[in-house]
C-alpha cells in the first residue's frame, strides 16, 4: 500500500506585497522558539520589517527542525500583515509540537538557524526550499559565548520536573541517536564509561517506556527501564538502568535486548478506543475546504481509501509520568474516507467528547451527521484503515462472532 506522511496544510502563503529580495533592508521585530528540543523537534519564528525604495512590508518566517533524521526540514513564510493567515500558518507549522513559545533575541534566532543548517549538512540532507528568502541568515557566522549557549539551550527545552520525565526524555534522545539532545540531559560528573550505547545501529522510535525505581545497597536510587522501540524492520524490548544526579543523568547502562512479535506489541500497546462515526453530507470539495481550516496543525497520513489526521495535545505532560506511551500526545484522530464517512477516535471519554464539541462548534457541524458511537477495549481504527472495507459498519460486522 502506497502511504505518505506529511504535515497538514504546509503551503507557502503569499501576502499582498512582493517577495522580499536580498537587497532589502531588514529590521528585526521579534522571534520565538518552542521549548520542545527534548522531543527531538523545534519550531522557530522570526519577524522582520523589510523595506526598499518601493515598499515596506513584514516578513514572517517559520522554521521546523527535526534533530534525528532531517535537520532543517521545512521553511514557510508569509509577507504582509494578514493576521488570520499568520495564525493559520503558525498553527500549521508548530501547532502539533505541544510546547510553549519562548522569546528570542535576534542573535539567538540567527544562531539557531545556522545551527539547524549545520545539523542538516551533518545528516546529509538538503536545506528546504526558500533559501533565496532565508539565505541572508546564513551569510554571517554567529558565535555565542558559553553562557549565551547555555541560556539558549534552556529556552529550547522544557524544564525537567521529575526523574521520570528525565529518564523518558533521555531514552528518547538516546534511541533517536541524538547525541546533542543526550548531552543536554547528561551530568558533567558522568564518566564516559558509565554512559553506554543504549540505542540500536540506526535511530529508532521509543513507543513505550515503563520505569521501576530501586534503592541499591549503597542507598543510591536507580531506574530500571523497559523500553519498547521500533526499528526500521522490527520491534525490540530493551532493558536499561539509569541513575541521576541533580536532575541530570549520571549513568546509563544497557542490560538486555530482544525482539518482540507484532502480536506481543499489540498487547503491550493495547488500550481503550472511543469512536464516533459521521456521515459527510456535503460535496467533498465543500467539506475539504472547511476541514482544511479545522485541521490546521494536524499531522496527515494518506492511505488507499482516505486520509488520517492526528490532533496533538497542547502540551507534552504525558512525558512526566512513570509510564510513557508515544501516542499519549494524540488528542484525537480524524479519518476522512473517500466514501463519505468521517470517523473520529480518541483514547479517553473526555478526549472524544472534546473532539465532538470541537466539531460541533465549527462550520463542519452543518456538513456532518453522527450515525454511531462505539467504545472498544483496544484500538480498531487503524485496523479498519488498513482493511479492504469501505464502510466502518461493514468492517465491524466482519469482526462480530455469530
N, C-alpha and C positions, 0 to 999 in steps of 0.2 A: 504494500500500500504506500502510495506516494504521500509523504507527510512533511509539512513545512511549518516551522515555528517562527513567529515574528511578533514584534511589539506592535499592538494595535495602533493604527492611525498615525504612524510616524511618517508624516509627509511634510515637505517644505511648504510653509505657509507664507505666501507673498504679501507684503504690505502695500501701502498705497504710494510708496516712493521708490525711486530707482535703487538698485542694489548698491551698497557702499563699495567704493573702489579703493585700491591700495593707496591712492593719493589723498584720500580724505584725511582731515584732521580728526583726532579722536579725543574724547574726554570721558574718563571713567566715571560712571554713576554709582553702580553698586554690584555686588556679587554675593552668591551664597553657594555652599556645598551641603550635600546631605550627609548626615553622620552615620553612614551605612558601610564604611570601609570594611568592617569586620564581617559583613555578609558577602564581601567579595565584589560589590558593585558600588559605584558612586555616581551621583548626578551633580553637575556643576552648571551654574547660570552666571552669565556676565552681561551687564547692561552698559552700553556705550552711547554717547551722543556723537554722531558723525556729521561732519559739515564740509562743504567746499563752496566755491563761488556761486553755485547754482541752487543748492538746497541744504537744509539741515534736518536730520531725522534721527530716530532712535534705532539702534541695532541691539536686538535681544538674542543672545547666543546660549544654546544648551548643549552640553557635552555629556555623553553616557559612557562610563568606563567600566570594563569588566577585567578584574585583576587576574583571573585564572586562564582564560582562553583567548580573548580577542583584543585586549587592551582598549584603546580608544575606539569603541565600537560604533558610535553614532554621533553625528553632529546635526543639529537642526537650528534654524534661525527664523526670526521674524523681524521685518523692518516696519517702522511706523509706530503709531500709538493705539493700535487696536487692542484694547484691554481684554475683550472677550476672546479674541483669537490667541492672545498671550496666555490666558488662563487655560484654554484647551490644549495648547502646545505644551505648557508646563505639566499638565496632568498626563499627557501622552508620554512624555519622556521620563518623568520621575515619580508619577503618581503611584506606581506599584512598588516603590522601594521601601516604604514603611518607616522612613526616618524623618528627623527634624531638619529644618533648613538653618544652617549656621552661617552668619555673616562673615565675609572675607574682605581683606584689603585687596587693592589692585595687584600688589606684588605677590600676594599669596595665590590669587586666582591665576595669574600668568605662570607662576611656578608650577602649579598643578597641571595646567595644560601641557607644559613642557615635560613634566614627569610622566604624564599619561602617554605622550608621544614616544618617549624613550622606552617605556614598557611595551608599547605596541611594536616597536622595532625589535626588541628583545624576543618577543613572541613570534616574530617573523610574519606579522600581519600588516596589511596595508592600512594607511590612515583613511578615515572616512571621506566621502565626497564633501566638497565645500571648502577645500583648502585655500582656494583663492580668496575666501572670506575670512577664515580664521588664521591664515598663514602668518600674519603680522605678529601673532602671539608667540611664534616660534623663532622669530628673527634674532632677537636679542636675548642671549642666555641670562637667566635669572638665578642668582645664588642666594641662599638663606643661611643665616648663622645656625649653629646647633640649637640654640634656644628658640629661634624662629621656626625651625623644622619641627621641634617638639610640640610647640603650640599649634602648628598646622595639623599635625597628626591627631592631636586631641580634638580639634574641630571636626575632623573627618570620622571620628569614632565615637559611638555612643558610650557613655560611662559604664564601667563594669560594676554591677550591683551585687553580685554573688559569685561564689566559686563555681556553682553550676553553670552560670552564664559564661564564665571564663573558660571552663573546660569545653563546653559546646562550641564556642567561637574558635578556640584553639584547634580543635579537631577539624572543624570546617576548613580552616585555612591549611592545616596540615594535609588533609586528604585532597584538597584542591591544588597542592604543591605551590602554594602562595607563600613563599619564604618571607617576603616583606610583611605580609599580614601576620605571620607567626612571630616575627621579630618584635612587633608592636606589643605582643602579649607575653613575651619571654623575659624573665627576671634577669637583670645584669649579673646576678650571682649564680646563674645557671652555668654548670660546666658543660662543655661541648659533648663529653662522653655520656652525659645524662639526658641529652636531647636527641633521642634516636630518630630513625626514619620510620614514621608511622604509616605513611601512605604506600600506595602501590606504585608501579613503574610509571604509570600515566595518571593524570588527575582523575579523581573520582568524586562522586557526589555522596554526601552524608545524608542518608534517607531517614535514619532514626538513631538516636543515641540514648542509652539508659545508663545512669550513673549510680553506683553504690559507694557509700562513704565508709571508710575503715580507719580505725585508730590503731597504728602499729605499736609494737612493744616499746619503742622509744618515745611514744606519745605523739608522733607525727601523724597528721591526717593525710591519707592518700585517697584518690578517687579512681575506682576501677570502672572503666567504661566499656560497654558492649555496643559496638558501632556497626550498624548495617549500612554498607556502602554499595553504590552501583558503579561498576566499571564499564568500559566500552562493550564488554562481552558477557559479563555475569555479575551476580551479587556475591558479596562476601560478608562474613561476620568477623570483625576484628576486635580483639580484646587488648586494652592498653591500660597502663597505670600512670596516673599523673599526680604530682604534688605541686603545691602552690606556696607562694610567699608574697604577702602584701599585695594581693590582687593580681599577681603575675604567675606564670608557670615556671616552676623551679626545675622540674624534671618530667620527662615523658618517655615511657618505655613501652614498646610493643610486646605483648605477651604471646599472642597466638593469632592465627587467621585461618579460616577455612571457607570454602564455597558453600552456598546455600541454594536450594532449588527455588524456582518461581512459586511453587505451592507453599513452601515454608515462608517465603517473603510475604505472600498474601496473608498468611496467618499472623505474621508479625505486624503488618500494617493495617489489619482489619479494624474497622470502626463503623459506627452507625452512619447512615447517609439519609438525609431528608430531601425528597424530590417533589417538585411541583411541575406539572405539565400544562402548557398553554397552547391553545390553537392560535396561529397567526391569521388574523382576519384581513390584513391589508395586503396590497400588492407588494411583492418582495422589494422593489425599489423604494417604495414609500417607507416600509419597515426598516430597511437598511439605513436610510437617511437618519431616522430618529435613533436607531440603535447605535449608530456610529458616534453620536454625541454622548449617549448614555454610557458607552463602553470606553470612552477616552481614558487611557491609563491602564486598561486591562491588557493581559497577555493573550494573544490569539494563536490558536493552532488550527491549521487547515486539515480536514480529513476528507475521506472519499465522499461522504454524504452530508457534510455540513462543516460548521466552524465552531470550535470550542473557545470560549473566553473565560479567563480566570481573573477574578477581582480579589485583590490582596488586602489584608488588614492595614490599618493606618499606622501601625507601629509593629515592632519586632519583639514584643513582650513574650512571645512564645518561646524565645531562647532562654529566658530566665526561669526555667523550671527543671526539675530533676530529669524528666523525660522530654527529649526534643524530637519532634517529627517535622520533617521538611514541609509537609503540606499543611501544617498548623497555621501557616501565614496566609492561607487561602480563606477569604471571607465567603466567596460564593463562586459557583460555576454556572455558565450560561452556554447551552448548546443550541445553536440555531441550525436546524436541519434543512436540507434542500427540499423537504417535503411538507413544509408548512407547520412545523412544531418548534416551540421554544421550550426547552427543558432546563429548569434551574435546579441546582443542588447545593447543599451545604452540609457541614458535619455536626451541626448542633441545631436544636429547635430555635434558639434565639437568633442564630445566624440566618436560617431560612426565612424567619419572619421579617428580619431586616431587609433581606433581599426582595421579598414580596412587597414590602412597604415602599422600597425604593422604586420598584416598577410601577406601583400604583400612583406615586407622586410624579411620575414622569409622563411625557407625551405618549409613551408606549402603551399606557393603560387603555387608551381608546383603540389600540390596534391588536390587542391580545385578549383571549378569553380562557380563564382557568378551567381545565377539564378533569384534573385528578391530582390527588396528593398521596404521597407514599412515605413510609418510614421503613428502611431496610437495615438489617443487622450488620451488613457490610456493603461497601460501595458497589453499585451496579452500573452507574452512568458510563464509566469507561468501557465496561464490557459491552454495553449497547452500542457505543460509538464504533467499536471495532467489530461489531457483528455485521451480518448481511441484512439485518432488518431495517426497514424504513420507518416504521411506526413503533413508538415506545410501548404502547399497549400490546401490540402483537408480539414484541420481544418478551414482555413479561408473561404472556400466555404460554410461550415456549418453555419458560422456566418452571411453570406450575406442574406439580405431580398429581395426576388424577388418582 
